[in-house]
């Protein structure tokens, strides 16, 4: 069993190499636009959980995962040519919704900022009116 630091290095290397393989060697049109967001390898190095997402819409998830599933044998072989491990873990692909959640949170924060700016402008105008009223008295 590898140490925690070695496991992290293995995960980073697998992610880096799989990204290159996905971009340059996989010719399946179903996986076009997909990218790897994270890689998690279990301690026994039996399985590598590959988390993927896409810039496209969420409806493509099933199609992308099917394409990656079909290409997993080829990707595992290509990975074994680049990463030196006694036993190459089996690749399992999962859809990562983190980018969509991040976009949603970012849009909500933008709305809140916009509301604060407009209400902040109103409260500043109200404060100026109060200041003018105090000066008149």
Secondary structure, DSSP 8 states (H G I E B T S, - for coil): ---HHHHHHHHHHHHHHHHHHHHHT---GGGTTEEEEEEEE-TTSSEEEEEEEESS-GGGHHHHHHHHHHHHHHHHHHHHHHS--SS--EEEEEE--HHHHHHHHHHHHHHHHHHHHHHHHHHHHHHHHHHHHHHH-
